[in-house]
Amino acid sequence: MIPIKTGKDIEKMRDACRAASSVLEKTCELVRPGISTKEIDLAAADFMADLKCKSAFLGYRGFPGHICISLNEEVVHGIGGPRKIQYGDIVKLDIGVVLDGWVGDTATTVPAGIIDEKIQRLLQVTEETLNMAIPYVTAGRRLGDMCAAIEEAVVVNGYNVVREFVGHGVGRKLHEEPQVPNFGRPGSGPKLKAGMVLAIEPMVNMGTASVQILSDGWTVVTSDRKPSAHFEHTVLVTKAEPEILTWREAKKSK
């Protein structure tokens, strides 16, 4: 059963997603060579406290961090620790907050300094793929239409999508129905209805699609240790154009 949000529920979702976006923007500004991933994690927690929200990740199934922070070949679910960011790294920041009982979820990939042109292209393609996919989230379409479009856009650029980890519905819970994979078949999956809220998050690998989980039980890495990029928006299905609930200020101003 896919939850449908209406009225005040949608307003609460907007508030939670605005908070998540604000935390993400402020956290992105901290990314620089020499700072540890733990320092970024703790700063994100302070940003959440300032907005009177809390982490949706901390303690979720035992996760020990306030945010997910993943570097280079780490795909998702990285944990803040003593590791320091190096010049040329790419840093995936995944922010989930709970505000007044509702969850906002968003992610981006940030370069630390100037990065290799090939890696910059990976980031560009991944973000462009997310932006391309969102207009598919319209009432009456099948979810598989969007999922298939994501995979096609990634593969045509010479990359691969991660298959073991997917996007998801979001609302009162961090993970709700439906699952939102970055691959699929046009015309398949549930029919989208106004009021559904989806966390759409392409996870794109420069090399193989295969991934592994490190010994910490959380951090997902590419099997060939080549870089991976991750971008995410929470999106509301409406009767007209989809509404991106996690627009960031930098995007709005363009």
C-alpha positions in Angstrom: 0.0 0.0 0.0 1.5 3.3 -1.1 0.7 6.1 1.3 -1.1 9.2 -0.2 -0.5 12.6 1.4 -3.2 15.2 1.5 -3.7 18.7 2.9 -1.8 19.3 6.1 0.3 16.1 5.5 1.8 17.8 2.4 2.5 21.0 4.3 4.3 19.0 6.9 6.3 17.2 4.2 7.2 20.6 2.7 8.5 21.8 6.1 10.6 18.7 6.7 12.1 18.8 3.2 12.9 22.5 3.5 14.7 21.6 6.7 16.6 18.8 5.1 17.6 21.1 2.2 18.8 23.7 4.6 21.0 21.3 6.5 22.4 19.9 3.3 23.3 23.3 2.0 25.1 24.3 5.2 26.9 20.9 5.4 28.1 21.2 1.8 29.8 24.5 2.7 32.0 22.6 5.2 33.5 20.2 2.6 37.2 21.0 2.3 40.5 19.3 2.4 41.7 18.5 6.0 38.3 18.3 7.7 37.3 14.9 9.1 34.1 13.2 8.1 33.2 13.1 11.9 33.5 16.9 12.2 31.0 17.2 9.3 28.6 14.7 10.8 28.6 16.5 14.2 28.2 19.9 12.5 25.2 18.6 10.5 23.7 17.5 13.9 24.1 21.0 15.2 22.4 22.4 12.0 19.5 20.1 12.7 19.2 21.2 16.3 19.1 24.8 15.1 16.1 24.0 13.0 14.4 21.9 15.8 14.6 18.7 13.8 16.5 15.5 14.3 18.3 13.0 12.2 16.2 10.4 10.5 19.3 8.2 10.2 20.8 8.1 13.7 19.8 4.8 15.3 17.9 3.7 12.2 18.5 -0.1 12.2 21.5 0.7 14.3 23.1 3.3 12.0 25.6 5.3 14.1 25.8 8.6 12.2 23.7 11.7 12.0 24.1 11.8 8.2 25.6 9.5 5.6 28.9 10.7 4.3 30.6 8.7 1.6 33.9 9.4 -0.2 35.0 8.5 -3.7 34.4 4.7 -4.2 32.0 4.7 -1.3 28.5 4.7 -2.8 26.2 5.3 0.1 25.8 4.8 3.9 29.3 6.0 4.9 29.8 6.8 8.5 31.5 9.9 9.8 34.8 9.1 11.5 38.5 10.2 11.8 39.2 10.0 8.0 40.1 13.4 6.6 38.9 14.7 3.3 41.7 15.0 0.7 42.1 17.5 -2.1 40.4 16.0 -5.2 38.0 13.8 -3.2 34.3 13.6 -4.0 32.0 13.6 -1.0 28.5 12.3 -1.0 26.3 13.9 1.7 22.9 12.2 2.4 20.7 14.1 4.8 17.5 12.8 6.3 15.6 14.8 9.0 12.5 14.3 11.1 10.4 17.4 11.7 7.1 17.2 13.5 6.9 13.5 12.7 7.6 13.8 9.0 10.8 13.0 7.1 12.7 15.0 4.5 15.4 13.2 2.5 18.0 14.7 0.1 21.6 14.1 -1.1 24.3 15.5 -3.3 27.9 14.9 -4.3 30.4 17.7 -3.6 34.0 18.0 -4.9 36.8 18.9 -2.5 38.8 21.3 -4.7 39.3 20.7 -8.4 38.6 17.1 -9.4 39.6 15.0 -12.4 37.6 15.9 -15.5 36.3 12.3 -15.9 35.0 12.3 -12.3 33.4 15.7 -12.9 31.6 14.3 -15.8 30.3 11.4 -13.6 28.8 14.0 -11.2 27.3 16.0 -14.0 25.7 13.0 -15.7 24.3 11.7 -12.4 22.7 15.1 -11.4 21.4 15.7 -14.9 19.9 12.2 -14.9 18.0 13.0 -11.7 16.7 16.2 -13.1 15.7 14.4 -16.3 13.8 11.8 -14.4 11.7 14.0 -12.2 9.2 15.1 -14.9 8.3 11.4 -15.3 6.7 11.6 -11.8 3.2 12.6 -13.0 -0.1 11.2 -12.0 -1.2 8.4 -14.3 2.2 7.3 -15.4 3.8 4.0 -14.3 6.8 4.2 -12.0 8.7 1.9 -14.3 8.7 4.6 -17.0 11.0 6.8 -14.8 13.1 3.9 -13.6 13.8 2.8 -17.1 14.6 6.3 -18.2 17.2 6.7 -15.4 19.0 3.5 -16.4 19.0 4.4 -20.1 20.4 7.8 -19.5 23.2 6.4 -17.3 24.1 3.5 -19.6 24.2 5.6 -22.7 26.9 7.7 -21.0 29.0 4.7 -20.3 28.2 4.3 -16.6 26.2 1.8 -14.5 23.5 2.1 -11.9 23.6 0.4 -8.5 20.9 -2.3 -8.4 21.1 -3.5 -4.7 20.1 -0.1 -3.3 17.2 2.0 -4.5 15.0 5.0 -3.9 11.8 4.8 -1.9 8.6 6.4 -0.8 9.0 8.7 2.2 6.6 10.4 4.6 6.0 9.5 8.3 8.7 6.8 7.8 12.1 7.1 6.2 11.3 4.1 4.0 7.8 3.7 2.7 6.3 2.0 -0.4 7.1 1.9 -3.2 10.7 1.0 -3.9 12.1 3.3 -6.6 14.9 1.5 -8.4 17.2 3.2 -10.9 16.4 0.5 -13.5 13.3 -1.0 -14.8 10.9 -1.6 -17.7 8.6 1.1 -19.2 5.0 0.5 -18.4 5.8 -1.6 -15.3 5.3 -0.9 -11.7 2.5 0.9 -9.8 0.5 3.7 -11.4 1.5 7.1 -9.8 -1.2 9.0 -8.0 -1.3 12.6 -6.7 -0.2 12.7 -3.1 2.5 10.0 -3.4 6.0 11.2 -2.3 9.1 9.6 -3.7 12.8 9.9 -2.8 14.4 9.6 -6.2 18.2 8.9 -5.9 20.4 7.8 -8.8 23.5 6.0 -7.6 25.8 5.9 -10.5 29.2 4.0 -10.8 32.0 4.9 -13.1 32.9 1.3 -13.5 31.1 -1.9 -12.6 27.6 -1.9 -11.1 28.7 -4.4 -8.5 29.0 -3.2 -4.9 30.2 -4.6 -1.6 29.5 -3.7 2.0 32.5 -3.0 4.2 33.2 -4.7 7.6 31.4 -1.9 9.4 28.2 -3.4 8.1 27.1 -0.1 6.5 29.4 1.5 4.0 28.7 0.4 0.4 31.6 0.6 -2.0 32.1 -0.2 -5.6 33.6 -3.6 -6.2 36.3 -2.2 -8.5 36.9 0.8 -6.2 36.1 3.2 -9.0 34.2 6.4 -8.1 30.5 6.6 -7.6 28.1 9.6 -7.5 24.8 10.1 -5.7 22.1 12.8 -6.0 18.6 12.7 -4.4 15.4 14.8 -4.3 12.1 14.1 -2.5 9.3 14.7 -5.0 5.6 15.1 -4.6 3.3 13.6 -7.3 0.6 16.1 -8.2 -2.2 16.3 -10.7 0.0 18.7 -12.7 3.8 19.0 -12.7 5.7 17.2 -10.0 6.8 19.3 -7.0 10.4 19.0 -5.9 10.2 19.4 -2.1 13.9 19.5 -1.5 14.8 22.3 -3.9 18.0 24.0 -2.6 18.4 27.8 -2.6 21.3 27.6 -5.1 19.1 25.8 -7.5 16.1 28.2 -7.0 18.3 31.2 -7.9 19.3 29.9 -11.3 
